[in-house]
Amino acid sequence: MKLFRSLSGLLCAVLMFTLLMPAASAAEFSDIPDNKWYSKAVNWASEEGIVSGYPDGTFRPGGSLTRGEFAVMIDKLLGLEEEAENTFEDVNEGRFYTKPILRCVKAGILSGYNETRFGVSDRITRQQAAVVLSRAFGLSETKGRTDFKDDAEIGSYAVGCVHTMSLKGYITGGTDGRFNPKDAITRAQAVGILYKMSRKETPVDPSKEDTQVSDGFKKLAAGKDLRILYLGDSISEGFGLSDPGTQAFPALLSEALEEKYEIDVEYENLSVSGSNAYGSWTILHQMDDSEDYDLVVICDGHNDVTGRFSLQYEALLRAVNDKYPEASVIAVKENTLERFGYTAKEEILETLCSRYGVPLCDMIDFYAESGKSYDSVTQSDGLHPNAEGQQLYCEALLDLIGKLTEEGYAAMKRPSSLNSDVIKYDYFSYLSTDRFTREDDTTYVIYLDKAVKGGLGSENTGRKADWCERVYADDELAADLSFQDREYWSGHRFYNLTGDVSASKTLRVVFRDKEQADGFRGLIFNSDSPF
């Protein structure tokens, strides 16, 4: 691993085009007066021998950088060594940018537009540069929207990084308050940003990143006690078991880990029968921030609506990472997904876990390899694992955790989002029933002291056939959830009712009958900014 010995080393890669042509002498740029905002950064870098200009004596501060040149800059910045396989048709072998691009891709700092196109000659934009530099310096994304007037034009993959860079003062907008995210970043801007960041931040060390072990796995490897959080549905809750507290796999796994690693394990199982990824996201946001966990196990999918599963599961992964950034995370692919033909949800789960670096415990494969028939490890309802099935879940997780601990599995990643709307789940607000007035047997109303806006959901317990729930915002119908001719069941449900609603005076929730209304627990709001 190549390390920086001075600030000079930090900026040595800026303007890689200067490596390919004769240079003007240092600090003699005819187009760099002393009174420009970038003058100090450019002249400092020139005096240090880090950047040079064109043969005509100019620096051309308003010129742009290509994505290939920017990759070379980052490669020099970090001293990267390992290369990814070259699948890009526009990254030719033997060019000055080839190896730097592949090293940046391997490190997860840069990516192509797709598997075959990197865009090597494209001008790197301001929002792309913000993402790359945030990753290079290991900065975390900031939730919510920026204050730029053209915030809506910032790509969902970049808004968190732009927000962080803006709050830290590394990037600013123009006098018109716009960030212009899709404009090409200039050479002066690149030098100026890097000059600022180099004095306050430390570049990431890829040699440590590649071998970093998440907190849970690190503790296991060191023989230290562990705290585990389980989020999920009726499978991880232990529905139908005579004693879920001892027979469900969260209890079995905790006991097995204690025995195997000779440690003490504390766990909290917040799985809820009838829940889904949206429900786990809701439960997670209501948890006490003072609690911390070393390992989070997510067991959702069966109850999720396929069309919303990708968005809501990604929102859950991001929320887990925000709340417990040091924790190890494992996702469980429930065996019921195959049994009930939920192939699309299987693929969504695999895609998201691969993208976020979350190991996936595949219970479909584990059930098949066990040699046991599905019916022999399932309760009479044909869905929930019996005690023997729960033991299989325990064994699969114990085996996976052992391998991950031994191999030193890397921490969960925070890549650009797969779903552009996932930032709308960055903020959470909850209006519980104790804040409502019950007008009659079927109706709740709340008189607002401030406006609310965002996606709208509902938490309910119990249900009967012909469910109907309507929400009125300022007396206008905002959401109508009706299920017709459904069989009676009793459970806990989290419904994502609508993607966008606003109210300034009242919210009124009306149910079909008293029984349904009695199970109302509260309204859930998600948004991309606090309110």
ROTORKOL-219958 format. One line per field, with one value per residue (C-alpha): residue number from 1; x, y, z. Coordinates in steps of 0.02 Angstrom, whole numbers. Example, Ala and Ser with C-alpha at 12.3 -4.5 7.8 and 13.67 -1.06 7.14 Angstrom:
! residues 2
pos c(1,2)
X c(615,684)
Y c(-225,-53)
Z c(390,357)
***
This chain:
! residues 531
pos c(1,2,3,4,5,6,7,8,9,10,11,12,13,14,15,16,17,18,19,20,21,22,23,24,25,26,27,28,29,30,31,32,33,34,35,36,37,38,39,40,41,42,43,44,45,46,47,48,49,50,51,52,53,54,55,56,57,58,59,60,61,62,63,64,65,66,67,68,69,70,71,72,73,74,75,76,77,78,79,80,81,82,83,84,85,86,87,88,89,90,91,92,93,94,95,96,97,98,99,100,101,102,103,104,105,106,107,108,109,110,111,112,113,114,115,116,117,118,119,120,121,122,123,124,125,126,127,128,129,130,131,132,133,134,135,136,137,138,139,140,141,142,143,144,145,146,147,148,149,150,151,152,153,154,155,156,157,158,159,160,161,162,163,164,165,166,167,168,169,170,171,172,173,174,175,176,177,178,179,180,181,182,183,184,185,186,187,188,189,190,191,192,193,194,195,196,197,198,199,200,201,202,203,204,205,206,207,208,209,210,211,212,213,214,215,216,217,218,219,220,221,222,223,224,225,226,227,228,229,230,231,232,233,234,235,236,237,238,239,240,241,242,243,244,245,246,247,248,249,250,251,252,253,254,255,256,257,258,259,260,261,262,263,264,265,266,267,268,269,270,271,272,273,274,275,276,277,278,279,280,281,282,283,284,285,286,287,288,289,290,291,292,293,294,295,296,297,298,299,300,301,302,303,304,305,306,307,308,309,310,311,312,313,314,315,316,317,318,319,320,321,322,323,324,325,326,327,328,329,330,331,332,333,334,335,336,337,338,339,340,341,342,343,344,345,346,347,348,349,350,351,352,353,354,355,356,357,358,359,360,361,362,363,364,365,366,367,368,369,370,371,372,373,374,375,376,377,378,379,380,381,382,383,384,385,386,387,388,389,390,391,392,393,394,395,396,397,398,399,400,401,402,403,404,405,406,407,408,409,410,411,412,413,414,415,416,417,418,419,420,421,422,423,424,425,426,427,428,429,430,431,432,433,434,435,436,437,438,439,440,441,442,443,444,445,446,447,448,449,450,451,452,453,454,455,456,457,458,459,460,461,462,463,464,465,466,467,468,469,470,471,472,473,474,475,476,477,478,479,480,481,482,483,484,485,486,487,488,489,490,491,492,493,494,495,496,497,498,499,500,501,502,503,504,505,506,507,508,509,510,511,512,513,514,515,516,517,518,519,520,521,522,523,524,525,526,527,528,529,530,531)
X c(0,72,51,54,208,149,6,97,65,-118,-135,-6,-135,-238,-247,-173,-169,-14,83,63,125,262,224,230,344,273,170,185,12,-46,-228,-212,-219,-190,-366,-466,-545,-441,-276,-202,-244,-179,-19,16,-1,108,244,246,268,99,13,76,-5,-2,148,70,88,-95,-177,-352,-446,-613,-565,-645,-585,-633,-690,-530,-421,-519,-490,-303,-314,-403,-286,-137,-228,-257,-112,-227,-156,-289,-375,-549,-576,-593,-769,-778,-775,-717,-570,-432,-283,-118,-185,-131,-304,-332,-257,-315,-494,-490,-412,-544,-682,-608,-604,-786,-746,-791,-912,-963,-1130,-1153,-1044,-978,-969,-865,-877,-690,-694,-851,-828,-852,-995,-1004,-1119,-1012,-856,-944,-984,-808,-721,-839,-794,-609,-609,-729,-867,-1039,-1193,-1309,-1495,-1622,-1616,-1493,-1532,-1483,-1622,-1597,-1594,-1725,-1600,-1471,-1471,-1534,-1367,-1275,-1388,-1322,-1141,-1179,-1271,-1120,-994,-1104,-1126,-937,-907,-813,-936,-1044,-1174,-1169,-1230,-1401,-1407,-1396,-1274,-1284,-1255,-1245,-1116,-938,-824,-682,-498,-496,-644,-562,-400,-495,-603,-459,-354,-490,-522,-339,-324,-472,-498,-393,-406,-467,-336,-389,-277,-382,-547,-518,-488,-607,-714,-886,-909,-1009,-891,-742,-811,-843,-667,-600,-713,-810,-993,-1122,-1286,-1403,-1559,-1686,-1809,-1935,-2102,-2191,-2052,-1922,-2056,-2088,-2272,-2367,-2232,-2280,-2136,-2065,-1950,-1848,-1896,-1884,-1717,-1666,-1664,-1582,-1447,-1404,-1381,-1277,-1163,-1135,-1084,-975,-881,-892,-969,-1127,-1258,-1398,-1532,-1692,-1818,-1931,-2004,-2193,-2315,-2387,-2249,-2144,-1993,-2096,-2149,-1970,-1920,-2057,-2010,-1826,-1862,-1961,-1819,-1722,-1566,-1470,-1471,-1334,-1310,-1164,-1264,-1431,-1524,-1665,-1796,-1924,-1995,-2140,-2272,-2205,-2297,-2181,-2200,-2143,-2019,-1860,-1895,-1947,-1811,-1679,-1753,-1737,-1554,-1513,-1604,-1509,-1345,-1392,-1442,-1304,-1162,-1037,-1149,-1136,-1293,-1361,-1516,-1617,-1696,-1848,-1881,-2063,-2016,-1987,-2130,-2256,-2179,-2107,-1962,-1960,-1936,-1793,-1704,-1737,-1664,-1509,-1481,-1497,-1388,-1253,-1260,-1249,-1124,-1247,-1221,-1376,-1425,-1513,-1641,-1707,-1539,-1514,-1683,-1643,-1471,-1541,-1626,-1784,-1952,-2038,-2188,-2083,-2009,-2166,-2320,-2491,-2526,-2398,-2305,-2220,-2070,-2103,-1974,-1867,-1880,-1827,-1676,-1629,-1636,-1521,-1398,-1391,-1357,-1230,-1137,-1139,-1083,-940,-879,-896,-804,-663,-646,-657,-807,-805,-926,-1092,-1070,-1168,-1174,-1277,-1460,-1544,-1714,-1718,-1863,-1776,-1719,-1902,-1883,-1737,-1848,-1984,-2128,-2265,-2436,-2496,-2679,-2657,-2636,-2803,-2980,-3100,-3254,-3358,-3341,-3256,-3170,-3013,-2964,-2811,-2805,-2631,-2524,-2407,-2414,-2365,-2307,-2236,-2275,-2415,-2432,-2538,-2506,-2647,-2675,-2812,-2914,-3068,-3133,-3177,-3050,-3074,-2972,-2984,-2876,-2934,-2810,-2896,-3061,-2997,-2979,-2793,-2788,-2911,-2858,-2987,-2970,-3124,-3175,-3021,-3031,-3027,-2858,-2785,-2613,-2508,-2498,-2403,-2481,-2392,-2549,-2489,-2329,-2370,-2495,-2498,-2611,-2609,-2769,-2835,-2806,-2956,-2948,-3109,-3129,-3267,-3322,-3280,-3178,-3060,-3051,-3008,-2848,-2784,-2613,-2557,-2508,-2332,-2249,-2092,-2005,-1840,-1830,-1886,-2050)
Y c(0,166,298,488,572,750,854,861,678,706,820,745,674,828,871,711,786,883,720,700,869,998,1110,1294,1345,1343,1490,1583,1552,1700,1661,1641,1813,1829,1882,1731,1607,1466,1562,1502,1320,1321,1417,1315,1154,1227,1282,1107,1034,948,1030,1118,1204,1213,1260,1432,1474,1452,1343,1353,1344,1333,1176,1011,838,673,525,437,582,590,404,432,572,461,316,426,497,328,225,86,-82,-213,-208,-262,-367,-254,-277,-102,-96,87,61,8,-88,2,179,296,282,93,28,177,152,-34,0,130,11,-128,-11,35,219,232,132,126,171,-16,-172,-130,61,169,333,361,516,592,749,711,810,906,779,633,716,744,559,504,625,580,397,436,525,404,532,471,524,650,611,726,858,1001,1186,1215,1289,1153,1013,917,901,811,624,512,421,583,688,615,650,822,861,808,903,1057,1053,1036,1183,1087,1128,1281,1339,1490,1663,1607,1471,1330,1184,1138,953,898,1029,971,1009,1125,1098,1246,1176,1005,1080,1195,1057,938,1077,1109,927,882,1000,930,750,592,486,309,173,37,-91,-73,-60,-223,-318,-224,-337,-281,-257,-415,-530,-442,-471,-655,-677,-596,-700,-550,-542,-503,-406,-459,-377,-478,-392,-492,-575,-725,-846,-762,-723,-909,-905,-1064,-1139,-1198,-1096,-965,-899,-1060,-1140,-995,-981,-815,-904,-1060,-960,-856,-1014,-1095,-944,-942,-1124,-1113,-954,-965,-792,-712,-663,-538,-526,-432,-509,-373,-485,-467,-589,-514,-385,-347,-242,-83,-143,-180,-8,68,-33,10,196,185,104,191,270,232,46,-25,-194,-289,-396,-364,-510,-467,-598,-515,-547,-668,-538,-399,-341,-383,-214,-121,-246,-177,1,-45,-174,-50,80,-46,-84,102,130,-12,60,235,176,47,93,-22,-174,-331,-365,-530,-552,-713,-778,-867,-1041,-995,-879,-1029,-1130,-993,-946,-778,-790,-603,-566,-691,-598,-428,-489,-559,-398,-283,-391,-400,-212,-171,-308,-395,-584,-683,-839,-943,-1052,-1117,-1200,-1253,-1339,-1430,-1486,-1547,-1693,-1663,-1645,-1476,-1546,-1630,-1464,-1359,-1333,-1391,-1220,-1261,-1099,-1082,-1188,-1309,-1336,-1442,-1311,-1174,-1281,-1281,-1091,-1089,-1210,-1113,-948,-1024,-1100,-934,-831,-951,-933,-743,-728,-840,-751,-576,-520,-336,-210,-169,-50,110,120,233,186,61,144,331,357,273,442,476,349,438,523,448,519,426,484,358,334,424,584,558,590,448,530,372,183,188,358,440,622,725,915,962,1096,1094,1035,858,796,634,453,384,217,136,14,-102,-258,-382,-393,-472,-503,-353,-236,-52,96,272,422,600,745,911,822,765,578,540,350,208,33,-103,-291,-383,-561,-600,-735,-686,-678,-599,-519,-362,-265,-115,-40,83,176,311,390,572,662,831,906,1065,1054,878,694,580,389,294,105,-12,-60,-49,-209,-144,27,-51,-120,48,91,245,332,323,459,442,587,650,789,813,900)
Z c(0,-54,83,72,146,120,58,-108,-130,-103,-254,-371,-488,-525,-709,-780,-953,-896,-886,-1073,-1135,-1101,-954,-923,-782,-605,-542,-709,-776,-876,-838,-649,-566,-380,-337,-395,-274,-347,-361,-197,-231,-410,-372,-217,-317,-455,-336,-262,-434,-427,-575,-729,-875,-1063,-1171,-1203,-1019,-973,-843,-917,-751,-840,-935,-890,-839,-917,-812,-863,-803,-641,-612,-630,-502,-376,-408,-368,-219,-138,-202,-259,-307,-344,-513,-565,-720,-872,-940,-1015,-1205,-1203,-1084,-1200,-1135,-1116,-1101,-961,-882,-899,-738,-633,-690,-650,-480,-438,-491,-384,-234,-259,-282,-465,-571,-752,-826,-846,-858,-1032,-1035,-919,-1015,-1012,-1121,-1047,-945,-761,-689,-528,-446,-505,-435,-268,-255,-302,-184,-42,-64,-82,86,170,201,249,154,236,233,156,22,-3,3,-179,-285,-416,-285,-384,-528,-420,-455,-316,-316,-280,-167,-4,-52,-121,41,146,38,45,234,255,139,7,-131,-155,-278,-390,-346,-406,-273,-400,-391,-575,-541,-723,-776,-801,-654,-703,-669,-550,-455,-442,-374,-256,-182,-161,-83,48,84,103,251,347,293,280,122,149,161,38,121,279,187,96,257,369,476,530,715,747,656,734,907,871,806,964,1078,1142,1194,1061,1047,905,835,735,619,520,501,575,527,638,767,786,741,785,896,1069,1145,1024,1160,1153,986,861,772,856,1024,953,862,1015,1117,979,964,1152,1148,993,1036,1226,1242,1310,1182,1212,1081,1045,927,857,722,705,630,471,453,299,251,271,444,495,431,540,695,673,668,830,926,1063,989,1148,1108,998,913,840,719,633,554,432,390,275,103,108,155,42,-113,-258,-343,-187,-119,-198,-140,36,66,6,123,265,223,221,385,469,406,466,639,666,546,631,642,538,437,371,264,261,102,169,103,73,-71,-184,-113,-154,-321,-270,-394,-428,-244,-237,-376,-296,-132,-216,-314,-164,-50,-183,-210,-23,21,137,151,110,207,73,160,-5,-42,138,146,-16,46,212,126,226,141,150,240,374,431,409,517,459,380,246,279,447,499,642,778,662,525,646,689,504,502,654,576,412,500,618,470,374,523,554,375,376,541,482,315,389,290,238,312,232,86,55,-136,-246,-228,-342,-324,-356,-234,-88,-21,15,157,240,369,477,577,672,731,860,905,1071,970,881,940,908,834,829,817,646,637,707,680,723,718,660,741,591,412,366,197,130,95,204,290,424,566,617,721,687,530,458,282,173,250,213,274,204,250,220,218,251,210,39,8,9,23,2,50,21,14,-43,-3,99,232,414,500,653,646,634,471,404,248,134,79,-40,-101,-73,38,124,257,358,460,488,454,469,464,430,442,383,558,742,746,613,695,863,785,723,795,700,538,468,365,261,174,105,234,415,455)
***
